């Protein structure tokens, strides 16, 4: 609380609130990956500060650094104005920092009480620690209105209560700064509301809350200030009151120079893939895709845009017949798929559906296999490479060599382990595998994630070439510029539903950004002027919001 | 009537003597496995301790020095296992099997090299061993019927290490369930990440558990070599480490049930010795090898289906690695 002025100077606002935690120039790399680069952050005391960014933006790494789980390569952390070195979690706890992890750090077979005292016992004997903790926790429960049965086994508690145990754990250790990493991912809407009530109570009691999330609604609902991360950098700081979902969505996704591919206009043919009222419910019972309708024609590219985590991944998997449908139907080139008559990826392949998955390490290849083996995955039953009993390895390698030559995969060594290729070359190998089977329909997830610039252009050209040859292409990507430069039509998703459709050539980032936040197309278009009255009514927010472009740092 | 009673008491008496190394080793395994380190090298540690303690006793003539040496070797082997499993995150089973094989070979080689008796150590005089301790007034109280016999034959007249083993069971229970160390030990076997994020070193905690395991195995091995017997013979632990491990699993990683399992195995063993050459009604004389095999057969049967669901510590056998 000593360094109020200097800390406040660093923020965009003229507020003179004391600063609870401040980061200066924090950087962290894992190997060649820069997870965090030159992060500056200033969190005011007794505030709820949101950190928003897409998956992989570096939020969790940053929080792990603040909690002492990782050590930063460079940079400085100040707690209450004092520079601190956090070598491990114990240092962070001593500095008054508590963390509620995305996956709870609880021992299932212990009672709530035992979990709370673990690592914070008051002596060598358990009884005295337990008694002390029981008194203290009863007080904390009253003070913060957090109700948990202290003697229940953690494994018997619902998820929402387990999370409360984590919060109690942090408070019991004297945390004044509480970090919550994607706290609502596992909660039901009711539990989420309860959590937010708790956070508000904590705030009034003087606790500083850092909320990490990729959900815009939560940021708008509960935070006082928000910082946006993208690609390992902190790109913006805003007061929540003075911003809105749309601006934040734009900042999260980023705006880059649109690539000009000077493509010919599409000449769409027959409908090859048709989704009607397609609904996907995942294992946890959460509805990921709600009543999605779509027609994909031969010779066109459809782009699916949306802030990541809004159902695009599940849609893609459902279209590829990996994720079963819960409702609705899917028509793959004459073949009908319904919840009653499900399909499988092998059958889908036979129907001429190629799939380049979003996560190439999980679904695209086996990283421990050689490139040759990875190059035939999914097509390993093809007669061309199989004898009556054995697979012809030499033919597999020849096949792989041909792919590598055609798609410029480097180094061109079929026997090299798949893991030893760079991300771009792995992707090119998978693309080669799928494209050379001449699919009628090609589904592509994040075609250029983790791929260097040269390869991006190559991959884009290949996709357009496929289209021009009459293939129906569907691209799911979180890169807006990629969607805009490739797509003939753009479908925007938000919270599992289709918000609307925009023709590729008419699309602009602001409209798409608004639609990604859930605003329907007509309103997004008409309300695009800053401070226009329509927008006020749509968003129920003050008219002084600023939608002017915020260029990233 | 009197006869049957005294046979019963003597059998129980033998049970205690046979069960002692099992109890010690089972408690040893308990500490190790509760911390998440699988330990099938109980056998090797006991054998190593038995050999070194017998050698030390033969050379120095001191049972206490022998005990220290036995514990020392066993702890060294435990640390080796810890180094492989904790620091280098190796496979626990492979490391433990390697230790067992190493010790089985090394004890024979060194035994031959040092004493030139084909792998055995010289027979020890009673001063160099842990000898039975007569409880006060055992002779007088022993005159009393029933209680007196129990006092004299069952309670009195064991060596120190038997009593140590029996006392270790409540002590282990207390440490595991009533002390801070025990809480952390149980936690690290269930969810090491929870321990790490609480600011406690997972590796240090596990090393301490492994060291405790080494100390207890050392006592067990010493007992076998210089208390139960009067010297080392090759492979003298004869699978007792594995039996102790089985007993601990029967006991579902809890001290008291593990003690009962050890006593049951001890009883079977004692019965096996008693029944040699004794004709059993209907069956006739049971062949000795069959009787000797009985504890092992029972282990298989019990493990296969009679112990119910034994839930091991969740993180057992998994090397701990911070994310990424």
Boltz contact constraints between the chains, C-beta under 6 A:
constraints:
  - contact:
      token1: [A, 30]
      token2: [B, 324]
      max_distance: 6.0
  - contact:
      token1: [A, 89]
      token2: [B, 197]
      max_distance: 6.0
  - contact:
      token1: [A, 89]
      token2: [B, 199]
      max_distance: 6.0
  - contact:
      token1: [A, 90]
      token2: [B, 199]
      max_distance: 6.0
  - contact:
      token1: [A, 93]
      token2: [B, 199]
      max_distance: 6.0
  - contact:
      token1: [A, 105]
      token2: [B, 193]
      max_distance: 6.0
  - contact:
      token1: [A, 105]
      token2: [B, 194]
      max_distance: 6.0
  - contact:
      token1: [A, 105]
      token2: [B, 197]
      max_distance: 6.0
  - contact:
      token1: [A, 106]
      token2: [B, 194]
      max_distance: 6.0
  - contact:
      token1: [A, 107]
      token2: [B, 187]
      max_distance: 6.0
  - contact:
      token1: [A, 107]
      token2: [B, 190]
      max_distance: 6.0
  - contact:
      token1: [A, 107]
      token2: [B, 191]
      max_distance: 6.0
  - contact:
      token1: [A, 107]
      token2: [B, 194]
      max_distance: 6.0
  - contact:
      token1: [A, 109]
      token2: [B, 190]
      max_distance: 6.0
  - contact:
      token1: [A, 118]
      token2: [B, 187]
      max_distance: 6.0
  - contact:
      token1: [A, 118]
      token2: [B, 198]
      max_distance: 6.0
  - contact:
      token1: [A, 119]
      token2: [B, 198]
      max_distance: 6.0
  - contact:
      token1: [A, 119]
      token2: [B, 199]
      max_distance: 6.0
  - contact:
      token1: [A, 119]
      token2: [B, 200]
      max_distance: 6.0
  - contact:
      token1: [A, 121]
      token2: [B, 180]
      max_distance: 6.0
  - contact:
      token1: [A, 124]
      token2: [B, 179]
      max_distance: 6.0
  - contact:
      token1: [A, 124]
      token2: [B, 180]
      max_distance: 6.0
  - contact:
      token1: [A, 126]
      token2: [B, 178]
      max_distance: 6.0
  - contact:
      token1: [A, 126]
      token2: [B, 183]
      max_distance: 6.0
